[in-house]
């Protein structure tokens, strides 16, 4: 039924980032990934209380792995936030 309506499946890999809310974190992560030349297919972010959750979707697992490296640089080594695939 969905295909009849013009929809189709496409491969994608999504990263989940969660941690303590830090103003500007979602922007910094997405901006760093974009400046690294990695296309983001979708980005959703939200905050509940003092915790954030953000998903970034990429066209391939290879792009997602590159993004993890870039995001870890933004997070810094001693922070609690961690990208998960």
C-alpha positions as CSV (number, residue, x, y, z in Angstrom):
1,X,0.0,0.0,0.0
2,X,2.8,2.5,0.9
3,X,4.6,1.7,-2.4
4,X,1.4,2.3,-4.3
5,X,1.3,5.8,-2.7
6,X,4.8,6.5,-3.9
7,X,6.8,5.6,-0.8
8,X,9.9,3.5,-0.8
9,X,12.5,2.2,1.7
10,X,16.0,3.6,1.7
11,X,19.0,2.4,3.7
12,X,20.0,4.6,6.7
13,X,22.0,4.4,9.9
14,X,20.9,6.4,13.0
15,X,23.0,7.5,15.9
16,X,21.5,8.1,19.3
17,X,23.1,10.7,21.6
18,X,21.9,11.0,25.2
19,X,23.2,12.8,28.3
20,X,22.9,15.8,30.5
21,X,21.4,18.7,28.8
22,X,24.0,21.3,27.7
23,X,22.8,24.4,25.8
24,X,24.0,24.4,22.2
25,X,25.2,20.7,22.2
26,X,22.8,19.6,19.4
27,X,23.8,22.6,17.3
28,X,27.5,22.0,18.0
29,X,27.4,18.3,17.1
30,X,25.3,18.8,13.9
31,X,27.5,21.8,12.8
32,X,30.7,19.9,13.3
33,X,29.4,16.9,11.3
34,X,28.3,19.2,8.5
35,X,31.6,21.1,8.4
36,X,33.3,17.7,8.2
37,X,31.4,17.2,4.9
38,X,29.1,14.4,6.3
39,X,25.5,14.8,5.1
40,X,22.8,14.4,7.8
41,X,19.6,12.9,6.5
42,X,17.6,13.7,9.6
43,X,18.2,15.3,13.0
44,X,15.8,15.2,15.9
45,X,16.5,16.5,19.4
46,X,14.6,17.0,22.6
47,X,15.1,17.6,26.3
48,X,13.2,16.1,29.3
49,X,14.1,17.6,32.6
50,X,17.9,17.9,32.6
51,X,18.5,15.1,30.1
52,X,18.7,15.4,26.3
53,X,18.2,12.9,23.6
54,X,19.2,13.4,19.9
55,X,19.2,11.2,16.9
56,X,21.2,11.9,13.7
57,X,20.4,9.8,10.6
58,X,22.9,9.2,7.8
59,X,22.7,7.6,4.4
60,X,25.3,4.9,5.3
61,X,27.0,3.2,8.2
62,X,30.3,4.6,6.9
63,X,29.0,8.2,7.3
64,X,27.7,7.4,10.8
65,X,31.1,6.1,11.8
66,X,32.8,9.2,10.5
67,X,30.3,11.3,12.4
68,X,31.0,9.5,15.7
69,X,34.7,10.5,15.5
70,X,33.7,14.2,14.9
71,X,31.0,14.2,17.6
72,X,33.5,12.7,20.1
73,X,35.8,15.7,19.5
74,X,32.9,18.0,20.2
75,X,31.9,16.2,23.4
76,X,35.5,16.1,24.7
77,X,37.1,13.2,26.5
78,X,35.7,13.4,30.1
79,X,32.1,14.2,29.2
80,X,29.2,11.8,30.0
81,X,27.4,12.2,26.7
82,X,28.2,9.4,24.2
83,X,27.0,8.7,20.7
84,X,25.5,5.2,20.3
85,X,24.7,3.4,17.1
